[in-house]
Amino acid sequence: MKKWMLAAAYAAAVVASFYYKEELLEWVRYSDRSQLVPMTLLALFAALVPVIPYGIVAGLMGAKFGLVAGSFINLLASSAAAGIMFVLARYVLQRAAREFLSRFRRLDRFTAIYERNPFVGVLFARLIPIIPSAAVNVYSAITRMSWIAFMTATLIGKVPVMLIFAFVGEHVFSNMQTAAIAIGIYAAFLVVVYFSYRLWRKRPLSSKAMGKSPSEL
């Protein structure tokens, strides 16, 4: 999804949330444990088929189920979707996966990190979600990274953003100031992660490359 389309989708969601505020609040108030499974499946579908930005779906999970349950649903669904895409790209849709990656012209920076350490590459890509998640999934699948290492890096890296989505969703209708503070804290966290990444890149490259780019396979 292009950046302007992503921004437009979030803007439309904000406008719609205020326009249909009462209906959304009524939907949020009506929640019970029996809805956890179907809502998790809905979140999984939204992560696999990104018709709308997943952040909107993740915020709704937080609004409906609160920080803990909402974050759990978000993390489970988004990570499961990443794992499914990894398996499909590696074992079923190899040619389509390579064609998909060819659309992305700005993977050079991710490739540079990935060739130093695949685990760290995926971890930073999750912590600083600039590269589309689907591109990270497919790129990792067509290299030699193991599924377990990929899923571990994905789970760890997705925790902060899924927490913030759920927290903001939980407070967006009741306390916008708290939600805004949380977004500010998350922005500061991203700055820290970014400078950590810059410091890590300055380290000397080891003699053994731990990952390979798709062109090398």
C-alpha positions as CSV (number, residue, x, y, z in Angstrom):
1,M,0.0,0.0,0.0
2,K,1.4,3.4,-1.0
3,K,2.2,5.9,1.7
4,W,-0.5,8.4,0.5
5,M,-3.0,5.6,0.5
6,L,-2.0,4.5,4.0
7,A,-2.3,8.1,5.3
8,A,-5.7,8.5,3.5
9,A,-7.0,5.3,5.0
10,Y,-6.0,6.3,8.6
11,A,-7.5,9.8,8.0
12,A,-10.7,8.2,6.8
13,A,-10.8,5.9,9.8
14,V,-10.4,8.9,12.2
15,V,-13.2,10.8,10.5
16,A,-15.5,7.7,10.5
17,S,-14.7,7.0,14.2
18,F,-16.0,10.4,15.2
19,Y,-18.9,10.4,12.8
20,Y,-20.0,6.9,14.0
21,K,-18.8,7.4,17.6
22,E,-22.0,6.3,19.3
23,E,-22.3,3.2,17.2
24,L,-18.7,2.3,17.8
25,L,-19.0,2.9,21.5
26,E,-22.1,0.6,21.7
27,W,-20.2,-2.1,19.8
28,V,-17.2,-1.7,22.1
29,R,-19.4,-2.0,25.3
30,Y,-20.9,-5.2,24.1
31,S,-18.2,-7.7,24.4
32,D,-17.8,-11.1,26.0
33,R,-15.3,-14.0,25.9
34,S,-17.3,-15.8,23.2
35,Q,-16.2,-13.1,20.7
36,L,-12.5,-13.7,21.2
37,V,-12.1,-16.5,18.7
38,P,-14.2,-15.0,15.8
39,M,-12.5,-11.6,16.4
40,T,-9.0,-13.2,16.4
41,L,-9.9,-15.0,13.1
42,L,-11.1,-11.6,11.7
43,A,-7.8,-10.0,12.7
44,L,-5.9,-12.9,11.1
45,F,-7.8,-12.4,7.9
46,A,-7.2,-8.6,8.0
47,A,-3.4,-9.3,8.4
48,L,-3.4,-11.8,5.5
49,V,-5.5,-9.7,3.2
50,P,-4.6,-6.0,4.0
51,V,-7.7,-4.3,2.5
52,I,-7.4,-1.8,5.3
53,P,-4.3,-0.9,7.4
54,Y,-3.8,-3.4,10.1
55,G,-3.3,-0.6,12.6
56,I,-7.0,0.2,12.4
57,V,-8.0,-3.4,13.1
58,A,-5.5,-3.6,15.9
59,G,-6.9,-0.4,17.5
60,L,-10.4,-1.8,17.3
61,M,-9.2,-5.0,19.1
62,G,-7.8,-2.8,21.9
63,A,-11.0,-0.7,22.1
64,K,-13.2,-3.8,22.3
65,F,-11.1,-6.1,24.6
66,G,-8.7,-3.8,26.4
67,L,-4.9,-3.6,26.5
68,V,-4.1,-7.2,27.5
69,A,-6.6,-9.2,25.4
70,G,-6.4,-6.8,22.5
71,S,-2.6,-6.9,22.4
72,F,-2.7,-10.7,22.6
73,I,-5.1,-10.9,19.7
74,N,-3.1,-8.5,17.6
75,L,0.2,-10.2,18.3
76,L,-1.2,-13.7,17.7
77,A,-3.1,-12.7,14.5
78,S,-0.3,-10.6,12.9
79,S,2.4,-13.1,13.7
80,A,0.4,-16.1,12.5
81,A,-0.3,-14.3,9.3
82,A,3.5,-13.6,8.9
83,G,4.2,-17.3,9.5
84,I,1.6,-18.4,7.0
85,M,3.0,-16.1,4.3
86,F,6.5,-17.3,5.0
87,V,5.5,-21.0,4.4
88,L,3.5,-20.1,1.3
89,A,6.3,-18.1,-0.2
90,R,8.9,-20.7,0.5
91,Y,7.1,-23.9,-0.4
92,V,4.1,-23.1,-2.6
93,L,4.4,-19.7,-4.4
94,Q,8.1,-19.3,-5.0
95,R,7.8,-17.7,-8.4
96,A,5.0,-15.4,-7.3
97,A,7.0,-14.5,-4.3
98,R,10.0,-13.3,-6.4
99,E,7.7,-11.4,-8.7
100,F,6.1,-9.7,-5.6
101,L,9.5,-8.7,-4.3
102,S,10.5,-7.2,-7.6
103,R,7.9,-4.4,-7.0
104,F,9.9,-3.0,-4.1
105,R,12.7,-0.8,-5.2
106,R,13.9,0.2,-1.7
107,L,14.9,-3.1,-0.1
108,D,18.6,-2.3,-0.3
109,R,18.8,-1.0,3.2
110,F,17.0,-4.1,4.5
111,T,19.3,-6.3,2.4
112,A,22.3,-4.7,4.0
113,I,21.1,-5.5,7.5
114,Y,19.8,-8.9,6.5
115,E,23.2,-10.0,5.1
116,R,24.9,-9.1,8.3
117,N,22.4,-11.0,10.5
118,P,19.0,-12.2,9.3
119,F,17.5,-12.4,12.8
120,V,18.5,-8.8,13.6
121,G,17.3,-7.7,10.1
122,V,13.8,-9.1,10.7
123,L,13.8,-7.8,14.3
124,F,14.6,-4.2,13.2
125,A,12.2,-4.4,10.4
126,R,9.4,-5.3,12.9
127,L,10.5,-2.7,15.5
128,I,10.7,0.1,12.9
129,P,7.8,-0.8,10.5
130,I,8.9,1.2,7.5
131,I,9.3,-1.7,5.1
132,P,5.9,-3.4,4.3
133,S,5.4,-6.5,6.5
134,A,4.6,-8.6,3.5
135,A,7.9,-7.8,1.9
136,V,9.8,-8.8,5.0
137,N,7.8,-12.1,5.1
138,V,8.5,-13.0,1.5
139,Y,12.1,-11.8,1.5
140,S,12.9,-14.0,4.5
141,A,11.1,-17.0,3.0
142,I,13.1,-17.1,-0.2
143,T,16.4,-16.9,1.7
144,R,17.8,-19.5,4.0
145,M,16.5,-18.2,7.3
146,S,14.8,-20.8,9.4
147,W,11.1,-20.5,10.1
148,I,11.7,-20.6,13.9
149,A,14.3,-17.8,13.8
150,F,11.9,-15.8,11.6
151,M,9.0,-16.3,13.9
152,T,11.0,-15.5,17.0
153,A,12.3,-12.2,15.6
154,T,8.8,-11.4,14.4
155,L,7.1,-12.1,17.8
156,I,9.7,-10.0,19.7
157,G,9.6,-7.2,17.2
158,K,5.9,-6.9,16.9
159,V,5.3,-6.6,20.7
160,P,5.8,-2.8,21.0
161,V,3.7,-1.8,18.0
162,M,0.8,-4.2,18.9
163,L,0.8,-2.9,22.5
164,I,0.6,0.7,21.3
165,F,-2.2,-0.1,18.9
166,A,-4.2,-1.8,21.6
167,F,-3.5,0.9,24.1
168,V,-4.5,3.8,21.8
169,G,-7.6,1.9,20.7
170,E,-8.6,1.4,24.4
171,H,-8.3,5.1,25.2
172,V,-9.1,6.8,21.9
173,F,-12.8,7.4,22.8
174,S,-12.4,7.9,26.6
175,N,-9.1,9.8,27.0
176,M,-7.5,11.2,23.8
177,Q,-4.8,12.9,25.9
178,T,-3.6,9.6,27.3
179,A,-3.7,8.1,23.8
180,A,-1.6,11.1,22.5
181,I,0.9,10.7,25.3
182,A,1.2,7.0,24.4
183,I,1.9,7.8,20.8
184,G,4.5,10.3,21.9
185,I,6.2,7.7,24.0
186,Y,6.1,5.2,21.2
187,A,7.7,7.8,18.8
188,A,10.5,8.3,21.3
189,F,10.9,4.5,21.5
190,L,11.3,4.4,17.7
191,V,14.0,7.1,17.9
192,V,15.9,5.0,20.4
193,V,15.6,1.9,18.2
194,Y,16.6,3.8,15.1
195,F,19.8,5.1,16.8
196,S,20.5,1.6,18.2
197,Y,20.2,0.4,14.6
198,R,22.7,3.1,13.4
199,L,25.2,2.1,16.1
200,W,24.8,-1.6,15.2
201,R,25.4,-0.9,11.5
202,K,28.7,0.8,12.4
203,R,30.0,-2.4,13.9
204,P,32.6,-4.2,11.7
205,L,31.1,-6.9,9.4
206,S,32.0,-10.4,10.5
207,S,33.9,-12.6,8.1
208,K,31.0,-15.0,7.7
209,A,27.8,-13.7,6.1
210,M,24.8,-15.0,8.0
211,G,22.3,-14.3,5.3
212,K,22.0,-14.2,1.5
213,S,20.0,-11.9,-0.7
214,P,17.4,-13.4,-3.0
215,S,19.7,-12.9,-6.0
216,E,22.3,-15.1,-4.5
217,L,20.0,-18.2,-4.3
